[in-house]
Amino acid sequence: MNTSLNARRRARELADAERGVVDVLVIGGGVTGAGVALDAASRGLSVVLAEAHDLAFGTSRWSSKLIHGGLRYLANGDVGIAYESAVERGIVMTRTAPHLTRPLPQLVPLHEGVPSALTLTGLHAGDLLRRVARTPSSLLPRPRRVPAAEALALAPGLRRDGLRGGLLSYDGQVIDDARFVVALARTAAGFGAKILTRTEAVSVDGGGAHLRDTLTGTEFDVRARKVINATGVWAGRLVPSVRLRPSRGTHIVLAGTALTGTGLTGTSLTVPIPGSHNRFVLVLPQLDGRVYVGLTDEPVDGEIPDVPSVPDSDVDFLLSAASSVLERPLTRADVLGAFAGLRPLLEADGTSADLSRRHAVRTADNGVITVVGGKFTTYRRMAADAVDATKLTAVPARTKDIPLVGATARERLTRIDAPARLIAKYGTEAPAVAALDPAVLHPDLTAAEVIWAIEHEGALDAADVLHRRSRVGLVSAEANCLVDIVSEYAGANRTNHSRGS
């Protein structure tokens, strides 16, 4: 099973793609498209995935990096989607990707005037879903109320004045959402799917698509028995009958030192937004020591950009909301970077915050199947429904039992002989990565990781490495300093392998 993606494999598979008829052509290389490719290929169907840019180029890399258990959907009375989220969270954390996820403690600070009974009731309802989904409490412990002293021990940066304690619960965190998508695509490639990045769909219909290799400008046709449009917020460009109402979710990036007590093993904060019974701002510690604060939920009109911009109003809102529970208010000087993703919500009445996150699979008059809506956590169900809609196979979805590349049982991860930082990113592949060039280019990037990204993870240039195979790109100033040296490593590695082939 060859799961390596690189420029040489891409060239071969581009040449092969226009020969004959493929069962399923997937347009879009985000979490949904990669999930569709894996689902279809694992059922024995031939698959080509075409992505105009890079894997996880769009919304998938701009998430909150969480595997949600569906608590918010319970608050909206949508028990079905909440249950689906809880089940999928359990599958990801215990079967398919233990190496790319971890339990995340979440604390709701209780200051004077903040009601607690309703929130605690909701947390217990969410825990009931966890039990129904058979996710063990040893992985995600039960929620409980904690006294003020324990709340401060968990999050020393909290405002002490009026602190009555907190509500502690647990959810799932993705170590890196873009790397998760890359792992999906590589696993699909292991089942024979052709993963073609930098391959734009110029036009599509039920019998295939006209594609363009954006690196060379070469255009060609791929014939397919079924075409699945998994381009997310851009789905309407290929299928005009699909009408979306995008919503912008913004996060800001802070240094861990900006919030005392949130770092490598820190507790996240869930901060209630005044005037709303089910909206919160999240303060999320990351393994690299950074902290993300998010997220907004604002409707977006007009043309959809490739990379959404972050308005100053979003930054100010997030700083203000997070500061409401902190001893030291956050300022713009604490902000290292910011990112925004556009959710592909189906058009409906009401505010974007109230629109359903339920996904939909629709077949256009020309036969193109579009899968849209949903969220990162439930990508696997979205993919299964889309493949079922092709009616090309009677084989049921197998993906709940297919581990992604690098996966192993959680208890075995601690016995891998490699640095913990690499194990969290590569799982069982960490020793192979560690054996490569150990030169440190950045606190979160070594030369070995650059080489691995080029040779095995489909990265074609420095931007792919810095923005999708690592998180360095979330702080633009740091990424800009590394572009030349990463490009040199990438170029030298390609040259060496070309001479040896």
Buried (B, 14 or more C-beta within 10 A) or exposed (E): EEBBBBBBBBEEBBEEBBEEEBBBBBBBBBBBBBBBBBBBBBBEBBBBBBBBBBBBBBBBBBBBBBBBBBBBBBBBEBEEBBBBBBBBBBBBBBBBBBBBBBBBBBBBBBBEEBEBEEBBEBBEBBBEBBEEBEBEEEBBBEBBBBEBEBBBEBBBBBBEEEBBBBBBBBBBBBBBBBBBBBBBBBBBBBBBBBBBBBBBBEEBBBBBBBBBBEBEEEEBBBBBBBBBBBBBBBBBBBBEEBEBBBBBBBBBBBBBEBBBBBBEEBBBBBBBBEEEEBBBBBBBBBBBBBBBBBBBBBEBEEEBEEEBEBBEEBBEBBBEBBBBBBBEEBEEEBBBBBBBBBBBBBEEEEEBBEBBBBBBBBBBEEEBBBBBBBBBBBBBBBBBBBBBBBEBBEEEBBBBEBBBBBBBEBEEBEEBEBBEBBBBBBBBBBBBBBEBBEEEBBEBBBBBBBBBBBBBBBBBBBBBBBBBBBBBBBBBEBBEEBBEBBBEBBEEBBEEBEEEE
